[in-house]
Amino acid sequence: MSIAGPSTKPAIDQSEVRFLIEKNADGIIVVDESGVVLFANPASETIFGRPIGSLIGSPIGIPFVVDDMTEISVHQPGARVIDAEIRTVETTFDGRPARLASIRDISSRRATEERLRHAAKMEAVGRLTAGIAHDFNNLLTVVLGNLESAMRVTAGADSRIANALENAARGARQAAQLTAKLLSFARQKPLEARLVDLKELISSLSDLLQRTLGETIVVRTTVAEDLWPVEVDPTELESAILNLAVNARDAMPEGGSIAIEVANIDRKLADETREDEGRPGPHVLIAVTDSGCGMTPDVLSRVFEPFFTTKPDGRGTGLGLSQVYGFVRQSGGHITLSSKPNGGTRIEILLPKAAAQSDALPPPQASKQDSPFVLHSREGETILVVEDNEDVRAFASNSLREFGYVVIEASDAHSALKILERGARVDLLFTDLGLPGQLTGKDLAECARAHRPGLKVLITTGYAGDVLIREGRLEAGTRLLSKPFSSAELGGRVRELLNHGNAPTRRVLVVEDEFLLSLLLTDMLSERGFVTEAATSFEEAVLKARSTHHELAAAVVDLGLPDRPGDGLVEELRALRSDLPIVLTTGYADDEIRQRFAPAARLEILTKPFDVDQLIAALERMEVHS
């Protein structure tokens, strides 16, 4: 071989030239004027996916622009495409004109750049959605608060008015759920993290999954022994796994299988080249694999984007995977997804091993001697309400006044501190997080406690952001009420804080999908001193019960739930707490229903409509006293 430039240069040892060309990591080829390959070095085999023997003597379909760098796509046999840079110069080969091209594979660089662009886009969308959710939650607080008041005022009025208010409230509640999902994606949703035994969580969840997904789906779980502990919000984790399983079911309309694998892995530094960046070290892997239809590359590249969905209109918001993505990243973990058409999908969640078991407290245990507390004020208790939004402040203040509290109002932190400095009685500070001026609600709380050590503080916000959240969870000692909130929720949280260290909280799980009835039940129970947890579906009720069953005094369950019958919920609740008192409510309790539940201990059936005295009497028959 003899390669020389167009001008006379000092002589170079040809063996050294050949050595450098053959050892070069870039592909180097020489073509004649018609594009036929005259020479190719070993690195060219990798770039073109063909042996040198098949390259030489064949035309090659790439552009050769002399004295310029061009980016090209090289199509290899088997339909694989790589991105490359090519630089071309004129030369001679064995005494005839030719062109020498240096070709560099830039596929990895392109992939890295695309990951960075994608991450920047996701962060930008996250900031936008968090800001929208913040303002929207303020509006929803006012909307729901006024609807709640209107329902109380018009109770027993024209049924058309009641239906209109109920429909409006249902729409507002759905909007609140939407903002909650947006905040989860944006990683601005406060998480109640604690040490979780994944073996127990997955084992108990597998039965629920099998029943929820139907008989055509086979669910298999493989859980390794001696799993490392992880510190996460268990309710959010269960919701994430349910979300992935439901997505997998939708990808298998004719049936199929879902495999859930849980194991310890030591994530090496080299693993950080994966699409979902993260830290190396010990992690627990949760993998969900299905045998469904899979995804095309263009769909795969967008699956975590909010509002992106392949489902028909009206069958999905496109926030399911976005919510899972946000939760995992906020929990300090990583998530990856691999799929191909007709080849199923595999999603891997990696959660870091908990640093130490002493870092988190176990869930509180309910005592048999727990006594209920009243929701209303005691002995002129005074609440300082600090909120810059006039409508939200008016709703919160009026709600607390209805419960009998003395309320002092302030629109910013500076005004609130002046009130405290004057020596006014304040039993609890209820403040918005985002206040005008230089001080946030958190700053106000710290200053207030400096003046009055031990002052109870409840912070409310449309989203917590980095002010309250540290490494994906609320800072220690922070009590938060997320917007939008109802009067009963506000009154319950305030009473909880004021009672802290005195009478313990008694919670009742209320499972009712009709908003007006749910509101009525929570009001009934709140007036008699209970704190309520509301759920509108079978699935939501199970998730809430799993995280609060130690604290539950009882459950009130409607038999006619939208996703699954309420009688099946009895089994789920009793699996968590065999002695949990349960009131079943129904519009039509026939003999078959009563006979079926006759043997069940600590279970009462109420036929709608019923009043508060009948509900309290049913609870008292099961030794749950108000």
C-alpha positions in Angstrom: 0.0 0.0 0.0 1.2 3.5 -0.8 -0.7 6.5 0.5 0.6 10.0 -0.1 -0.8 13.5 0.0 -1.1 15.8 -3.0 2.1 17.7 -2.1 5.7 16.5 -1.5 6.3 15.8 2.2 9.3 14.4 4.1 9.6 10.6 3.8 7.8 8.6 6.5 8.5 5.0 7.3 5.5 3.2 5.6 5.5 0.4 8.3 5.0 3.0 11.0 2.1 4.5 9.0 0.5 1.1 8.6 0.9 0.4 12.3 -0.8 3.6 13.3 -3.6 3.1 10.9 -4.3 -0.4 11.9 -4.2 0.3 15.6 -6.3 3.5 15.4 -9.7 3.3 17.3 -11.4 5.2 14.5 -12.3 3.5 11.3 -10.1 4.5 8.4 -11.0 3.7 4.8 -9.7 4.7 1.4 -12.1 4.9 -1.6 -11.5 5.6 -5.2 -13.3 8.4 -7.1 -16.4 6.1 -7.6 -16.6 5.3 -3.9 -15.3 1.7 -4.1 -13.3 0.8 -1.0 -9.6 0.3 -1.6 -8.5 -0.1 2.0 -10.0 -0.5 5.4 -8.4 -0.8 8.9 -9.6 -3.3 11.5 -11.7 -0.6 13.4 -13.8 -0.3 10.2 -15.2 -3.7 10.8 -16.9 -2.6 14.1 -18.3 0.6 12.5 -19.7 -1.0 9.4 -20.5 -4.4 11.0 -18.8 -6.2 8.2 -15.4 -7.9 7.8 -12.6 -6.1 5.9 -12.8 -8.7 3.1 -16.4 -7.8 2.3 -15.7 -4.0 2.4 -12.7 -3.9 0.0 -13.8 -3.9 -3.6 -17.4 -2.8 -2.8 -19.0 0.6 -3.0 -20.0 2.1 0.3 -23.0 4.4 0.5 -21.8 7.2 2.7 -21.0 10.8 1.7 -17.3 11.9 1.3 -17.1 15.7 1.7 -13.5 16.7 1.4 -11.9 18.9 4.0 -15.0 19.0 6.2 -16.4 17.1 9.2 -19.8 15.5 8.6 -22.2 13.6 10.9 -23.6 10.5 9.2 -25.7 7.4 10.1 -24.2 4.1 9.3 -26.7 1.2 8.6 -25.2 -2.1 9.6 -26.5 -5.5 8.6 -29.4 -6.5 10.9 -30.9 -3.0 10.8 -28.6 -1.6 13.5 -27.8 2.1 13.0 -24.9 3.9 14.6 -24.1 7.6 14.6 -20.7 8.6 13.3 -18.5 11.6 12.4 -16.5 11.4 9.2 -13.6 13.6 8.0 -12.3 13.2 4.5 -9.1 14.4 2.7 -7.9 13.8 -0.8 -4.9 11.5 -1.3 -3.5 9.0 -3.7 -3.5 5.2 -3.4 -1.1 3.1 -5.5 -0.5 6.1 -7.7 -4.1 7.0 -8.5 -6.4 9.7 -7.0 -8.4 8.6 -3.9 -10.0 9.8 -0.7 -9.1 8.9 2.8 -11.8 9.0 5.5 -11.6 8.8 9.2 -14.8 7.6 10.8 -15.6 7.9 14.6 -18.5 6.2 16.3 -20.3 8.9 18.4 -23.4 6.8 19.3 -22.5 6.8 23.0 -21.9 10.6 23.0 -25.2 11.1 21.2 -27.0 8.9 23.8 -25.4 10.8 26.6 -26.5 14.2 25.1 -30.0 12.9 24.6 -30.2 11.7 28.2 -29.1 15.1 29.4 -31.6 16.9 27.1 -34.3 14.5 28.4 -33.3 15.1 32.0 -33.4 18.9 31.5 -36.8 18.6 29.8 -38.2 16.5 32.7 -36.8 19.0 35.3 -38.3 21.9 33.4 -41.7 20.2 33.2 -41.4 19.3 36.9 -40.8 22.9 37.9 -43.7 24.1 35.7 -46.1 21.4 37.0 -45.1 22.2 40.7 -45.8 25.9 40.2 -49.2 25.2 38.6 -50.1 22.7 41.3 -49.3 25.3 44.0 -51.6 27.9 42.6 -54.3 25.4 41.7 -54.3 23.9 45.2 -55.0 27.3 46.7 -58.0 27.7 44.3 -59.2 24.2 45.1 -59.1 24.8 48.8 -61.4 27.8 48.4 -63.7 25.9 45.9 -64.0 22.8 48.1 -64.4 24.8 51.2 -67.3 26.8 49.9 -68.9 23.7 48.4 -68.6 22.1 51.7 -70.3 25.0 53.4 -73.0 25.2 50.8 -73.8 21.5 51.3 -74.2 22.0 55.0 -76.5 25.1 54.5 -78.6 23.4 51.9 -78.9 20.0 53.6 -82.4 18.8 53.0 -83.1 21.3 50.3 -84.0 20.6 46.6 -82.4 17.4 45.5 -81.3 19.1 42.2 -79.2 21.6 44.3 -77.7 18.7 46.3 -76.8 16.8 43.1 -75.3 19.9 41.5 -73.1 20.6 44.6 -72.1 16.9 44.8 -71.1 16.8 41.1 -69.1 20.1 41.5 -67.3 18.7 44.6 -66.6 15.4 42.9 -64.9 17.3 40.0 -62.9 19.4 42.4 -61.7 16.3 44.3 -60.6 14.7 41.0 -58.7 17.9 40.2 -57.0 17.6 43.6 -56.0 14.1 42.8 -54.6 15.3 39.5 -52.5 18.0 41.2 -51.2 15.3 43.7 -50.0 13.2 40.8 -48.3 16.2 39.2 -46.5 17.0 42.5 -45.4 13.4 42.7 -43.9 13.6 39.3 -42.2 16.9 40.1 -40.8 15.3 43.3 -42.5 17.9 45.5 -44.9 15.6 47.3 -44.0 15.2 51.0 -43.2 11.5 51.7 -43.8 9.8 55.1 -40.8 7.6 54.9 -40.1 4.8 57.4 -38.3 1.5 57.4 -40.1 -1.1 55.4 -39.8 -4.8 55.3 -40.2 -5.4 51.6 -40.6 -9.2 52.0 -43.7 -8.6 54.1 -45.0 -5.8 51.9 -44.7 -7.7 48.6 -46.0 -10.9 50.0 -49.2 -9.2 51.4 -49.6 -7.2 48.1 -49.4 -10.2 45.8 -52.8 -11.6 46.9 -54.4 -8.2 46.3 -52.7 -8.0 42.9 -54.0 -11.4 41.8 -57.6 -10.5 42.8 -57.4 -7.0 41.3 -55.9 -8.0 37.9 -58.4 -10.9 37.2 -58.2 -14.6 36.5 -56.5 -14.2 33.0 -53.4 -12.7 34.6 -51.0 -14.9 36.4 -48.9 -13.1 39.1 -45.6 -14.7 40.2 -43.5 -13.2 43.0 -39.9 -14.1 43.8 -38.6 -12.5 47.0 -35.1 -13.1 48.1 -34.3 -14.0 51.7 -32.5 -11.6 54.0 -33.6 -8.5 52.0 -31.9 -5.3 53.1 -34.2 -2.7 54.8 -35.2 0.3 52.7 -36.6 3.6 54.0 -39.6 4.7 51.8 -43.2 5.8 52.1 -44.9 2.3 52.1 -48.3 3.7 50.8 -46.6 5.3 47.8 -44.5 2.2 47.1 -47.6 0.0 47.2 -49.4 2.4 44.9 -46.4 2.4 42.5 -46.3 -1.4 42.3 -50.1 -1.5 41.8 -49.8 1.1 39.0 -47.1 -0.9 37.2 -49.2 -4.1 37.5 -52.3 -2.4 36.1 -50.3 -1.0 33.2 -49.0 -4.5 32.6 -52.5 -5.9 32.6 -53.6 -3.3 30.1 -50.8 -4.5 27.8 -52.1 -8.1 27.9 -55.8 -7.8 26.9 -55.9 -11.6 26.2 -54.2 -12.5 29.4 -50.6 -13.3 30.3 -48.2 -13.3 33.2 -46.6 -10.7 35.5 -43.4 -11.5 37.4 -42.4 -9.5 40.4 -38.8 -10.0 41.6 -37.3 -8.5 44.7 -33.6 -9.0 45.5 -30.5 -7.3 46.9 -28.0 -6.0 44.4 -24.7 -4.1 44.8 -24.8 -1.4 42.1 -21.3 -0.9 40.7 -19.9 2.4 39.5 -20.1 1.2 35.9 -23.8 0.8 36.3 -24.1 4.6 36.3 -23.9 4.6 32.5 -27.5 3.5 32.5 -30.2 5.9 31.4 -31.5 6.6 34.9 -28.5 8.0 36.8 -27.9 7.2 40.4 -25.4 6.4 43.1 -23.5 3.2 43.3 -23.7 1.0 46.3 -26.1 -1.5 47.9 -29.7 -1.3 46.7 -32.9 -3.4 46.7 -34.2 -4.3 43.2 -38.0 -4.5 42.6 -38.5 -5.7 39.0 -41.9 -6.0 37.3 -41.9 -8.0 34.1 -44.9 -8.7 31.9 -45.5 -10.8 28.7 -47.5 -8.1 27.0 -47.3 -6.3 23.7 -44.3 -4.2 24.5 -43.4 -0.8 23.3 -41.8 0.7 20.2 -38.7 2.8 20.6 -40.5 6.1 20.1 -43.0 5.2 22.8 -40.3 3.9 25.1 -38.5 7.3 25.0 -41.5 9.2 26.3 -43.1 6.8 28.8 -42.2 8.9 31.9 -43.4 12.2 30.4 -46.5 13.6 32.2 -49.8 13.3 30.1 -48.2 11.0 27.6 -50.4 7.9 27.1 -51.0 5.3 24.4 -54.5 4.6 25.7 -57.6 5.8 23.9 -59.2 9.1 25.0 -60.9 8.9 28.3 -59.0 5.8 29.5 -55.9 7.4 31.1 -54.4 10.6 32.2 -50.8 9.7 31.3 -49.7 10.3 34.8 -49.3 6.8 36.1 -45.7 6.2 35.2 -44.9 9.8 35.7 -46.0 9.5 39.3 -44.0 6.3 39.8 -40.9 8.0 38.3 -41.2 11.0 40.6 -41.8 8.9 43.7 -38.8 6.6 43.0 -36.4 9.5 42.3 -37.7 11.5 45.3 -37.0 8.4 47.4 -33.3 8.5 46.3 -33.8 5.5 43.9 -33.5 4.9 40.2 -36.0 3.5 37.7 -35.3 2.0 34.3 -37.6 0.5 31.7 -36.8 -1.9 28.8 -39.3 -3.1 26.2 -39.6 -4.2 22.6 -42.7 -4.8 20.4 -44.3 -8.2 21.2 -41.5 -8.8 23.6 -43.0 -7.7 26.9 -41.8 -4.9 29.3 -39.5 -4.9 32.3 -39.4 -2.1 34.8 -36.7 -2.0 37.5 -36.9 0.1 40.6 -33.7 0.4 42.6 -34.1 1.7 46.2 -31.0 2.4 48.3 -30.4 0.2 51.4 -31.4 2.1 54.6 -28.3 3.5 56.4 -29.4 2.2 59.8 -32.5 0.7 61.4 -32.4 3.4 64.1 -32.9 6.2 61.5 -36.6 5.7 61.4 -39.3 5.1 63.9 -41.8 2.2 63.5 -45.4 3.0 63.0 -47.2 4.0 66.2 -49.1 1.2 68.0 -52.6 1.8 69.2 -53.3 1.2 72.8 -56.4 -0.6 74.1 -56.7 2.2 76.7 -56.8 4.9 74.0 -59.6 7.4 74.6 -61.2 9.6 72.0 -61.0 13.4 72.0 -63.5 16.1 71.0 -63.0 17.9 67.8 -64.1 21.3 69.1 -62.1 23.9 71.1 -61.4 23.6 74.8 -61.2 26.5 77.2 -60.8 29.3 74.6 -57.9 27.7 72.7 -56.5 30.3 70.2 -55.1 29.6 66.7 -53.0 32.1 64.9 -53.7 31.7 61.1 -51.1 33.1 58.8 -52.0 33.0 55.1 -51.5 35.6 52.3 -54.3 34.4 50.1 -57.4 36.2 51.5 -59.9 33.5 50.4 -58.0 30.6 51.8 -57.4 32.6 55.1 -61.1 33.4 55.3 -62.1 29.7 54.8 -59.5 28.4 57.3 -60.4 31.0 59.9 -64.1 30.6 59.6 -63.8 26.8 59.8 -61.8 27.0 63.0 -64.3 29.5 64.5 -67.1 27.1 63.8 -65.2 24.5 65.9 -65.1 27.1 68.7 -61.5 28.3 68.5 -60.5 31.9 69.0 -58.8 32.9 65.7 -56.2 35.6 65.1 -55.4 36.3 61.5 -52.2 37.6 59.8 -51.3 37.9 56.2 -47.5 37.6 56.5 -44.7 36.5 58.9 -43.8 40.0 60.0 -47.4 40.7 61.2 -47.6 37.3 62.9 -44.4 37.8 64.8 -45.7 41.2 66.1 -48.8 39.4 67.4 -46.6 36.9 69.3 -44.3 39.6 70.6 -47.3 41.4 72.1 -48.0 38.4 74.3 -51.3 37.3 72.9 -52.4 33.8 73.8 -51.6 31.4 70.9 -52.0 27.7 71.4 -51.2 26.7 67.8 -49.7 28.5 64.8 -51.3 27.5 61.5 -49.3 29.0 58.6 -48.9 28.7 54.9 -45.4 27.8 53.7 -45.2 30.4 51.0 -45.5 33.8 52.5 -44.7 37.2 51.1 -41.5 38.8 52.2 -38.2 37.2 53.2 -39.6 34.8 55.8 -41.3 31.5 54.7 -43.7 29.7 56.9 -40.9 27.5 58.1 -38.8 30.5 59.1 -41.9 31.9 60.9 -42.3 28.7 62.8 -38.6 28.8 63.9 -38.8 32.4 65.0 -42.1 31.7 66.8 -40.7 28.8 68.8 -37.7 31.0 69.7 -40.2 33.3 71.4 -42.4 30.5 72.7 -40.7 27.1 73.1 -43.1 24.3 72.7 -45.6 26.2 70.5 -47.5 23.8 68.3 -47.1 24.5 64.6 -49.0 23.2 61.6 -47.8 24.2 58.1 -50.0 24.1 55.0 -48.9 24.3 51.4 -49.9 23.5 47.8 -46.5 21.9 47.5 -43.5 21.6 49.8 -40.6 22.2 47.5 -37.0 22.1 48.9 -38.0 24.3 51.8 -39.5 21.5 53.8 -38.3 18.4 51.9 -34.8 17.1 52.5 -33.7 14.0 50.4 -37.3 13.3 49.4 -39.0 13.4 52.8 -40.3 16.0 55.4 -37.8 17.3 57.8 -38.0 15.8 61.3 -40.6 17.5 63.5 -42.6 19.0 60.7 -46.4 18.7 60.7 -47.9 19.3 57.3 -51.5 19.7 56.0 -51.5 19.6 52.2 -53.9 21.8 50.2 -56.6 21.4 49.3 -58.1 20.5 52.7 -61.6 20.4 54.1 -62.9 21.9 57.4 -63.0 18.4 59.0 -59.4 17.7 57.9 -58.2 21.0 59.3 -60.1 20.6 62.5 -58.8 17.0 62.9 -55.2 18.0 62.4 -55.4 21.0 64.7 -57.0 18.8 67.4 -54.4 16.1 66.9 -51.6 18.6 67.6 -53.2 20.3 70.5 -53.9 16.9 72.1 -50.4 15.6 71.5 -49.1 14.3 74.8 -52.7 14.1 76.2 -55.4 12.0 74.7 -54.3 9.8 71.8 -55.9 10.1 68.3 -58.7 7.7 67.4 -59.1 7.2 63.6 -62.0 5.8 61.6 -61.5 4.8 58.0 -64.6 6.0 56.0 -64.9 4.2 52.6 -67.7 5.8 50.5 -67.5 6.8 46.8 -70.4 9.3 46.9 -68.9 12.6 48.0 -71.9 14.0 49.8 -72.3 10.8 51.8 -68.6 10.7 52.6 -68.8 14.3 53.8 -71.8 13.5 55.9 -70.1 10.5 57.6 -66.9 12.4 58.3 -68.8 15.3 59.8 -70.8 12.9 62.0 -67.7 11.2 63.3 -65.7 14.4 63.7 -68.5 15.9 65.8 -68.2 13.0 68.1 -64.4 13.3 68.5 -62.9 11.0 65.8 -60.3 11.8 63.2 -61.3 10.3 59.8 -59.4 8.8 56.9 -61.6 9.0 53.8 -61.3 6.6 50.8 -63.5 6.5 47.7 -62.6 3.1 46.3 -61.6 -0.4 47.3 -58.0 0.1 46.1 -57.5 3.4 47.9 -59.0 2.0 51.1 -56.6 -1.0 51.1 -53.6 1.3 50.7 -54.7 3.7 53.5 -55.6 0.8 55.8 -52.1 -0.7 55.3 -50.4 2.5 56.5 -52.8 3.3 59.3 -54.3 0.0 60.6 -52.4 0.2 63.9 -54.2 3.5 64.7 -57.7 2.6 63.4 -60.4 2.5 66.0 -63.0 1.3 63.4 -64.0 1.3 59.7 -67.2 2.4 58.0 -67.5 0.7 54.6 -70.1 1.1 51.9 -71.0 -2.2 50.2 -71.3 -0.6 46.7 -67.9 0.6 45.8 -67.0 1.4 42.2 -64.0 -0.9 41.6 -64.9 -3.9 43.8 -67.7 -4.8 46.3 -67.2 -3.5 49.8 -67.8 -7.0 51.4 -64.4 -8.1 49.9 -62.8 -5.2 51.7 -63.9 -6.7 55.0 -61.5 -9.6 54.3 -58.7 -7.2 53.5 -59.2 -5.2 56.7 -59.5 -8.2 58.9 -56.3 -9.6 57.4 -54.6 -6.5 58.7 -56.5 -6.3 62.0 -58.6 -9.4 63.0 -60.3 -7.4 65.7 -61.1 -4.2 63.8 -64.7 -3.1 64.3 -66.4 -2.6 61.0 -69.7 -0.9 60.1 -71.1 -2.0 56.7 -73.5 0.5 55.1 -75.9 -0.3 52.3 -79.0 1.0 50.6 -80.5 -2.4 50.7 -79.6 -5.0 53.3 -81.4 -8.2 52.4 -81.5 -11.4 54.3 -78.7 -12.9 52.3 -76.3 -10.1 53.3 -77.3 -10.3 56.9 -77.0 -14.1 57.0 -73.6 -14.0 55.3 -72.1 -11.6 57.9 -74.0 -13.0 60.9 -71.1 -15.1 62.1 -68.6 -12.2 61.8 -67.5 -10.7 65.1 -67.5 -7.0 65.7 -69.4 -6.2 62.5 -72.6 -4.1 62.2 -74.8 -3.5 59.2 -76.6 -0.1 58.8 -79.2 0.4 56.1 -79.2 3.9 54.5 -80.4 6.4 55.4 -79.3 6.5 59.0 -78.5 9.3 61.5 -75.5 10.0 63.7 -77.1 8.3 66.7 -77.6 5.1 64.8 -73.9 5.2 63.6 -72.6 5.9 67.1 -74.8 3.2 68.6 -73.4 0.7 66.1 -69.9 1.6 67.1 -70.7 1.5 70.8 -72.1 -2.0 70.4 -68.6 -3.0 69.2 -67.0 -1.1 72.2 -65.9 1.9 70.2 -67.1 4.8 72.4 -67.4 8.4 71.5 
